[in-house]
Structure formats: structure tokens, C-alpha cells
Amino acid sequence: MMNITASFFMIIFHIITIFPDIFSSYFNESILRRAQEKKIIKIKIYNIRDFAKDKHKTADDRPYGGGAGMVMRAEPIIRAVESVLKKIPPKADRPRAEKIILFSAKGKQFNQEMAFNWSKKYRDIIMICGRYEGIDERVKKVLKAQEISIGPYVLTDGEIPAMILVSSISRHIPGVLGKIESLEENKGSYPAYTRPEVFKWKGKKYRVPKILLSGDHKRISEWRKKYGKII
């Protein structure tokens, strides 16, 4: 089994949000929890309100030009990201640079290829989670952030996209899944079955395909390629 060197493979995910407590349950369960315990990944959450300078810790305000909803202010977000950047070691001391992501419905759609490439290229991935009617456009310009969308639809927040990126990128880091064969894109997303061999439900019987019971690994592999979807 491959010996994992944490200092080389570790990716640090920095998440900028106004709702830091949202992440605690998801990131402290199952595979991602174990990956953090093994120091293969690290997840840091930053509350945008901690970087607001006014006494009310204001993170949003009314949009110029009118319209419904509120827009997240630029200054607290930029201060939060700058605080993260100051703590990142100089690029000469590490093999990968940082990536700054701003979640937006109008951004480039995230895909499997990006997840794989980023897992190899970046050590620090900074994610800015939007809310309400969006984030002041000047944040993208000041930070030179890349706008990313996770799909052809609009969400109410950027916290779910952040969880998706952490999950999809982390699984490409050696040691996170345990075995490289666990990657769906390696084995193909084929139909899967487990015990019992015959499943009965409301008077009907649902059987496991006979080929999977044959023990003929070559034929099973061909069947999976035929009926699976390679990602």
C-alpha cells in the first residue's frame, strides 16, 4: 500500500462564509473526517463578519441601482481573503500555489477534469461563499478570483458548492479513499448490487444479474464497461 506523506499531499481548503456553523456536520463525518484526522486535507472556516469594521459587523447592504434583496459587501470579504493569503508560505517553499474561487451562477461550470487537476496543482484553495443577491463585483477584480458554478441552476447560497468542491477534489488525493480503485472515474459508474441475491418487494422479485454471480472476472469487467458510464 502506498505510504502517504501528509506534508506533500495535504491541501488546505479555506472557506469564507457568513454561516460557518453550516459545515460542521458534513465535514466531521465519514471520509472527509478521516482525511482530516490523517492530515491529508485541512479545512478552515472563516466568518466574514469577523472582518467587518463597523460595530454591527455588517456583511451586506442594499444594491446600487435598486432592486430586491441585499448584496454582500466587498471590504469584509477582501479583508478575510487577504488575512488567509498572509498566512500562506511563500510560493518558493511549496510545490503548489493558491487558488481563489468565487461561487457564481454565471461562472465556469465545475467538472471532473477540474477537480482532478486542482488536486494536483494547488495547495491552498480559497472559496468565497455568496448569499442573497450576490457579491459586490469588485471582489472578483481585486482578488483576481475565478467565478465557478457547480451546475446549470441557481442556488440560494455558496456553502453547498464549497462542500461539493472539497468532496470532489479531496477524493483525488492519495489516501483519502484508501484505494485508488475506489475512484468512480477509474472503474466506471456502472450498476452496483449487493446482498441479498434476490430482493423481494411488494410481491415482486428483483434479482442480481447472473453475470455478476458467475465468478468470471473478464466477462464481469466487459459487462460493467457495457452498462456503465465512464466519467
Residue pairs with C-beta under 8 A, 6 or more apart in sequence:
2 174
2 175
4 38
4 40
4 174
4 175
6 38
6 39
6 40
8 95
9 40
9 173
9 174
9 175
10 39
10 40
10 41
10 42
10 123
11 41
11 42
11 119
11 122
11 123
11 124
11 125
11 169
11 170
11 173
12 41
12 42
12 43
12 44
12 123
12 124
12 125
13 41
13 42
13 43
13 44
13 125
13 127
13 162
13 165
13 166
13 169
14 44
14 46
14 84
14 124
14 125
14 126
14 127
15 23
15 43
15 44
15 45
15 46
15 127
15 129
15 159
15 162
15 166
16 46
16 48
16 77
16 80
16 81
16 84
16 126
16 127
16 128
16 129
17 23
17 45
17 46
17 47
17 48
17 129
17 158
17 159
17 162
18 47
18 48
18 49
18 59
18 72
18 129
18 131
19 129
19 131
19 157
19 159
20 45
20 46
20 47
22 159
23 43
23 45
23 159
23 162
23 163
26 32
26 163
27 33
27 36
27 43
27 163
27 166
31 170
31 171
31 176
31 177
32 41
32 43
32 166
32 167
32 170
35 41
35 170
35 173
35 175
35 176
36 42
36 43
38 175
40 170
40 173
40 174
40 175
40 176
41 166
41 170
41 173
41 176
43 166
44 84
46 80
46 83
46 84
48 59
48 72
48 76
48 77
48 80
49 57
49 59
49 76
50 57
50 80
51 75
51 76
51 77
51 79
51 80
51 83
52 58
52 59
52 73
52 75
52 76
53 75
53 76
58 73
58 76
59 72
59 73
59 76
60 70
60 71
60 72
60 73
60 131
60 132
61 70
61 71
61 73
62 70
62 71
63 69
63 70
63 71
63 133
67 133
68 133
69 132
69 133
70 132
70 133
71 132
71 133
71 134
71 135
71 136
72 130
72 131
72 132
72 134
72 135
72 136
73 136
74 135
74 136
74 138
74 139
74 142
77 128
77 135
77 136
77 139
78 139
78 142
78 143
81 100
81 126
81 128
81 143
84 124
84 126
85 98
85 126
88 98
88 124
91 97
94 123
95 123
96 120
96 121
96 122
96 123
96 124
97 121
97 122
97 123
97 124
98 122
98 123
98 124
98 125
98 126
99 118
99 121
99 122
99 124
99 125
99 126
99 146
100 126
100 128
100 143
100 144
100 145
100 146
101 125
101 126
101 127
101 128
101 145
101 146
101 147
101 148
101 165
102 128
102 130
102 135
102 139
102 140
102 143
102 145
102 146
102 147
102 148
103 127
103 128
103 129
103 130
103 147
103 148
103 149
103 150
103 158
103 161
103 162
104 130
104 134
104 135
104 147
104 148
104 149
105 149
105 153
105 154
105 155
106 147
106 149
107 146
107 147
107 148
107 149
108 146
108 147
108 148
108 149
109 148
109 149
109 150
109 151
109 152
110 148
110 149
110 150
110 161
110 164
110 165
110 168
112 168
112 185
112 231
115 165
115 168
115 169
115 171
115 172
116 172
116 185
118 125
118 169
119 169
119 170
119 172
119 173
120 172
125 165
125 169
127 158
127 161
127 162
127 165
128 135
128 139
128 145
128 158
129 157
129 158
129 159
129 161
129 162
130 157
130 158
131 156
131 157
131 158
139 145
140 147
148 161
148 165
149 161
150 160
150 161
150 164
150 165
155 161
170 176
171 177
171 183
172 183
174 180
177 183
180 186
181 187
184 231
185 230
185 231
187 224
187 228
188 224
188 225
188 228
188 229
188 230
188 231
189 228
189 229
189 230
189 231
190 223
190 224
190 225
190 227
190 228
190 229
191 209
191 227
191 228
193 208
193 209
193 212
197 207
197 208
197 213
198 205
198 206
198 207
198 208
199 205
199 206
199 207
200 206
209 223
211 219
211 220
211 223
212 220
212 223
214 220
